[in-house]
Amino acid sequence: MTSQSVNESESQQIETIEKEIGRFKAEQAEAQAKVKELLQREDPARGITFHEEIFRLQQGNLRLDTEIQILKVKLRRLASTW
């Protein structure tokens, strides 16, 4: 494989990873907005709580954060080989 085709392949990988990071960040923003909405709608005095859904969303957010960190490491690794 020529050096140019290796660079193109790495460039495509970088582009794909950056898009995936963007998608994960958008998912995080949606989840954070949903958590905020649920917290505002809660009324513990009347027994209206969403603790299970909030917890599930927060766990999902942590998963997404981990995925983003892993992808950033991949990006750094690819960038260092250029």
C-alpha positions, 0 to 999 in steps of 0.5 A, a space after each residue: 500500500 502506498 503512503 498516499 493510500 494509507 493517509 487517505 485511509 487514516 483520513 477516512 477513519 478520522 472523519 468517521 470517528 469525528 462523526 461518531 463523536 458528534 453523534 454521541 455528543 448529540 445523544 448526550 445533549 438530548 439525554 441531558 435535556 430530558 433529565 432536566 425536563 423530568 427533574 422540573 416535572 417531578 413533584 415528590 409531594 404528590 408522588 410524581 417522580 421519575 427517578 428510574 428514568 433519570 437514573 437510566 438516562 444518567 447511566 446512558 450518559 456515562 456510557 456515551 462519555 466513555 465511548 467518546 473518550 475511547 474514540 478520542 484516544 483512537 483519534 490521537 493514536 491515528 493523528 500521531 501516526 501521520 
